[in-house]
């Protein structure tokens, strides 16, 4: 299983424009990252909060629905967020590429 995760991170990281990949546990703690520790902790905390709020919005709109993917784009970066029951996958891309 660990090899699968490593291979997936490497495959994602190989895409043009990808700056980093972070896997966060349900407590908001980064457990695997291709970024430095300070950046990983910053993104994990903020994206974890955003993901919880987005999940609540989706549930409020339709109690039978759930958040499966979130894409956030700014001038410099695009953040792809894939929440799961136990983990959140975060991919940060450079939008200028």
Biotite code that builds the C-alpha atoms (Angstrom):
import biotite.structure as struc

atoms = struc.array([
    struc.Atom([0.000, 0.000, 0.000], chain_id="A", res_id=1, res_name="UNK", atom_name="CA", element="C"),
    struc.Atom([2.794, 2.456, 0.866], chain_id="A", res_id=2, res_name="UNK", atom_name="CA", element="C"),
    struc.Atom([4.415, 1.802, -2.494], chain_id="A", res_id=3, res_name="UNK", atom_name="CA", element="C"),
    struc.Atom([1.102, 2.567, -4.225], chain_id="A", res_id=4, res_name="UNK", atom_name="CA", element="C"),
    struc.Atom([0.897, 5.905, -2.414], chain_id="A", res_id=5, res_name="UNK", atom_name="CA", element="C"),
    struc.Atom([4.499, 6.761, -3.301], chain_id="A", res_id=6, res_name="UNK", atom_name="CA", element="C"),
    struc.Atom([3.914, 5.845, -6.951], chain_id="A", res_id=7, res_name="UNK", atom_name="CA", element="C"),
    struc.Atom([0.738, 7.939, -7.084], chain_id="A", res_id=8, res_name="UNK", atom_name="CA", element="C"),
    struc.Atom([2.496, 10.965, -5.571], chain_id="A", res_id=9, res_name="UNK", atom_name="CA", element="C"),
    struc.Atom([5.368, 10.612, -8.042], chain_id="A", res_id=10, res_name="UNK", atom_name="CA", element="C"),
    struc.Atom([2.933, 10.305, -10.959], chain_id="A", res_id=11, res_name="UNK", atom_name="CA", element="C"),
    struc.Atom([1.024, 13.429, -9.882], chain_id="A", res_id=12, res_name="UNK", atom_name="CA", element="C"),
    struc.Atom([4.250, 15.327, -9.188], chain_id="A", res_id=13, res_name="UNK", atom_name="CA", element="C"),
    struc.Atom([5.465, 14.558, -12.725], chain_id="A", res_id=14, res_name="UNK", atom_name="CA", element="C"),
    struc.Atom([2.636, 16.576, -14.309], chain_id="A", res_id=15, res_name="UNK", atom_name="CA", element="C"),
    struc.Atom([3.602, 19.956, -15.701], chain_id="A", res_id=16, res_name="UNK", atom_name="CA", element="C"),
    struc.Atom([3.025, 22.813, -13.270], chain_id="A", res_id=17, res_name="UNK", atom_name="CA", element="C"),
    struc.Atom([2.606, 20.691, -10.117], chain_id="A", res_id=18, res_name="UNK", atom_name="CA", element="C"),
    struc.Atom([4.387, 22.412, -7.248], chain_id="A", res_id=19, res_name="UNK", atom_name="CA", element="C"),
    struc.Atom([3.530, 19.962, -4.515], chain_id="A", res_id=20, res_name="UNK", atom_name="CA", element="C"),
    struc.Atom([1.365, 17.135, -3.221], chain_id="A", res_id=21, res_name="UNK", atom_name="CA", element="C"),
    struc.Atom([0.195, 16.812, 0.389], chain_id="A", res_id=22, res_name="UNK", atom_name="CA", element="C"),
    struc.Atom([-1.753, 14.016, 2.054], chain_id="A", res_id=23, res_name="UNK", atom_name="CA", element="C"),
    struc.Atom([-3.477, 15.139, 5.244], chain_id="A", res_id=24, res_name="UNK", atom_name="CA", element="C"),
    struc.Atom([-5.103, 12.938, 7.895], chain_id="A", res_id=25, res_name="UNK", atom_name="CA", element="C"),
    struc.Atom([-8.570, 13.600, 9.340], chain_id="A", res_id=26, res_name="UNK", atom_name="CA", element="C"),
    struc.Atom([-7.011, 15.709, 12.121], chain_id="A", res_id=27, res_name="UNK", atom_name="CA", element="C"),
    struc.Atom([-5.455, 18.129, 9.613], chain_id="A", res_id=28, res_name="UNK", atom_name="CA", element="C"),
    struc.Atom([-1.910, 16.863, 10.072], chain_id="A", res_id=29, res_name="UNK", atom_name="CA", element="C"),
    struc.Atom([0.193, 16.371, 6.938], chain_id="A", res_id=30, res_name="UNK", atom_name="CA", element="C"),
    struc.Atom([1.349, 12.750, 6.831], chain_id="A", res_id=31, res_name="UNK", atom_name="CA", element="C"),
    struc.Atom([3.016, 12.776, 3.416], chain_id="A", res_id=32, res_name="UNK", atom_name="CA", element="C"),
    struc.Atom([4.222, 15.754, 1.432], chain_id="A", res_id=33, res_name="UNK", atom_name="CA", element="C"),
    struc.Atom([6.553, 16.739, -1.360], chain_id="A", res_id=34, res_name="UNK", atom_name="CA", element="C"),
    struc.Atom([6.806, 20.264, 0.108], chain_id="A", res_id=35, res_name="UNK", atom_name="CA", element="C"),
    struc.Atom([8.793, 21.580, 3.066], chain_id="A", res_id=36, res_name="UNK", atom_name="CA", element="C"),
    struc.Atom([7.307, 21.100, 6.538], chain_id="A", res_id=37, res_name="UNK", atom_name="CA", element="C"),
    struc.Atom([6.248, 24.723, 7.165], chain_id="A", res_id=38, res_name="UNK", atom_name="CA", element="C"),
    struc.Atom([4.425, 24.986, 3.830], chain_id="A", res_id=39, res_name="UNK", atom_name="CA", element="C"),
    struc.Atom([2.795, 21.586, 4.322], chain_id="A", res_id=40, res_name="UNK", atom_name="CA", element="C"),
    struc.Atom([1.512, 22.527, 7.782], chain_id="A", res_id=41, res_name="UNK", atom_name="CA", element="C"),
    struc.Atom([0.186, 25.879, 6.508], chain_id="A", res_id=42, res_name="UNK", atom_name="CA", element="C"),
    struc.Atom([-1.682, 24.376, 3.554], chain_id="A", res_id=43, res_name="UNK", atom_name="CA", element="C"),
    struc.Atom([-2.951, 21.424, 5.618], chain_id="A", res_id=44, res_name="UNK", atom_name="CA", element="C"),
    struc.Atom([-4.484, 23.596, 8.298], chain_id="A", res_id=45, res_name="UNK", atom_name="CA", element="C"),
    struc.Atom([-6.107, 26.096, 5.972], chain_id="A", res_id=46, res_name="UNK", atom_name="CA", element="C"),
    struc.Atom([-7.285, 23.594, 3.362], chain_id="A", res_id=47, res_name="UNK", atom_name="CA", element="C"),
    struc.Atom([-8.610, 21.311, 6.112], chain_id="A", res_id=48, res_name="UNK", atom_name="CA", element="C"),
    struc.Atom([-10.808, 24.130, 7.419], chain_id="A", res_id=49, res_name="UNK", atom_name="CA", element="C"),
    struc.Atom([-11.957, 25.076, 3.921], chain_id="A", res_id=50, res_name="UNK", atom_name="CA", element="C"),
    struc.Atom([-12.788, 21.455, 3.106], chain_id="A", res_id=51, res_name="UNK", atom_name="CA", element="C"),
    struc.Atom([-14.917, 21.074, 6.249], chain_id="A", res_id=52, res_name="UNK", atom_name="CA", element="C"),
    struc.Atom([-16.836, 24.241, 5.419], chain_id="A", res_id=53, res_name="UNK", atom_name="CA", element="C"),
    struc.Atom([-17.364, 23.105, 1.819], chain_id="A", res_id=54, res_name="UNK", atom_name="CA", element="C"),
    struc.Atom([-18.594, 19.679, 3.045], chain_id="A", res_id=55, res_name="UNK", atom_name="CA", element="C"),
    struc.Atom([-21.092, 21.427, 5.313], chain_id="A", res_id=56, res_name="UNK", atom_name="CA", element="C"),
    struc.Atom([-22.336, 23.648, 2.476], chain_id="A", res_id=57, res_name="UNK", atom_name="CA", element="C"),
    struc.Atom([-22.910, 20.646, 0.200], chain_id="A", res_id=58, res_name="UNK", atom_name="CA", element="C"),
    struc.Atom([-24.732, 18.785, 3.010], chain_id="A", res_id=59, res_name="UNK", atom_name="CA", element="C"),
    struc.Atom([-26.883, 21.838, 3.814], chain_id="A", res_id=60, res_name="UNK", atom_name="CA", element="C"),
    struc.Atom([-27.958, 22.116, 0.186], chain_id="A", res_id=61, res_name="UNK", atom_name="CA", element="C"),
    struc.Atom([-28.764, 18.406, -0.128], chain_id="A", res_id=62, res_name="UNK", atom_name="CA", element="C"),
    struc.Atom([-28.484, 16.000, 2.806], chain_id="A", res_id=63, res_name="UNK", atom_name="CA", element="C"),
    struc.Atom([-28.081, 13.037, 0.441], chain_id="A", res_id=64, res_name="UNK", atom_name="CA", element="C"),
    struc.Atom([-25.059, 14.567, -1.283], chain_id="A", res_id=65, res_name="UNK", atom_name="CA", element="C"),
    struc.Atom([-21.399, 14.804, -0.289], chain_id="A", res_id=66, res_name="UNK", atom_name="CA", element="C"),
    struc.Atom([-18.317, 16.729, -1.389], chain_id="A", res_id=67, res_name="UNK", atom_name="CA", element="C"),
    struc.Atom([-16.025, 14.673, -3.619], chain_id="A", res_id=68, res_name="UNK", atom_name="CA", element="C"),
    struc.Atom([-13.701, 17.275, -5.144], chain_id="A", res_id=69, res_name="UNK", atom_name="CA", element="C"),
    struc.Atom([-12.900, 20.965, -4.751], chain_id="A", res_id=70, res_name="UNK", atom_name="CA", element="C"),
    struc.Atom([-10.876, 23.178, -7.093], chain_id="A", res_id=71, res_name="UNK", atom_name="CA", element="C"),
    struc.Atom([-9.628, 26.565, -5.970], chain_id="A", res_id=72, res_name="UNK", atom_name="CA", element="C"),
    struc.Atom([-7.895, 28.904, -8.395], chain_id="A", res_id=73, res_name="UNK", atom_name="CA", element="C"),
    struc.Atom([-6.094, 32.179, -7.745], chain_id="A", res_id=74, res_name="UNK", atom_name="CA", element="C"),
    struc.Atom([-3.846, 34.266, -9.976], chain_id="A", res_id=75, res_name="UNK", atom_name="CA", element="C"),
    struc.Atom([-0.753, 32.273, -9.095], chain_id="A", res_id=76, res_name="UNK", atom_name="CA", element="C"),
    struc.Atom([-1.931, 28.843, -7.960], chain_id="A", res_id=77, res_name="UNK", atom_name="CA", element="C"),
    struc.Atom([-4.582, 26.243, -8.443], chain_id="A", res_id=78, res_name="UNK", atom_name="CA", element="C"),
    struc.Atom([-5.307, 23.951, -5.511], chain_id="A", res_id=79, res_name="UNK", atom_name="CA", element="C"),
    struc.Atom([-7.003, 20.638, -6.180], chain_id="A", res_id=80, res_name="UNK", atom_name="CA", element="C"),
    struc.Atom([-8.597, 19.048, -3.121], chain_id="A", res_id=81, res_name="UNK", atom_name="CA", element="C"),
    struc.Atom([-9.885, 15.468, -2.988], chain_id="A", res_id=82, res_name="UNK", atom_name="CA", element="C"),
    struc.Atom([-11.362, 14.695, 0.436], chain_id="A", res_id=83, res_name="UNK", atom_name="CA", element="C"),
    struc.Atom([-11.870, 11.113, 1.554], chain_id="A", res_id=84, res_name="UNK", atom_name="CA", element="C"),
    struc.Atom([-13.101, 9.594, 4.828], chain_id="A", res_id=85, res_name="UNK", atom_name="CA", element="C"),
    struc.Atom([-9.646, 9.305, 6.353], chain_id="A", res_id=86, res_name="UNK", atom_name="CA", element="C"),
    struc.Atom([-7.460, 11.601, 4.242], chain_id="A", res_id=87, res_name="UNK", atom_name="CA", element="C"),
    struc.Atom([-7.430, 14.719, 2.100], chain_id="A", res_id=88, res_name="UNK", atom_name="CA", element="C"),
    struc.Atom([-5.287, 14.813, -1.030], chain_id="A", res_id=89, res_name="UNK", atom_name="CA", element="C"),
    struc.Atom([-4.070, 18.316, -1.888], chain_id="A", res_id=90, res_name="UNK", atom_name="CA", element="C"),
    struc.Atom([-2.309, 19.149, -5.140], chain_id="A", res_id=91, res_name="UNK", atom_name="CA", element="C"),
    struc.Atom([-0.867, 22.630, -5.666], chain_id="A", res_id=92, res_name="UNK", atom_name="CA", element="C"),
    struc.Atom([-0.259, 23.724, -9.249], chain_id="A", res_id=93, res_name="UNK", atom_name="CA", element="C"),
    struc.Atom([1.316, 26.793, -10.767], chain_id="A", res_id=94, res_name="UNK", atom_name="CA", element="C"),
    struc.Atom([-1.248, 28.524, -13.018], chain_id="A", res_id=95, res_name="UNK", atom_name="CA", element="C"),
    struc.Atom([1.332, 30.338, -15.134], chain_id="A", res_id=96, res_name="UNK", atom_name="CA", element="C"),
    struc.Atom([2.392, 27.089, -16.853], chain_id="A", res_id=97, res_name="UNK", atom_name="CA", element="C"),
])
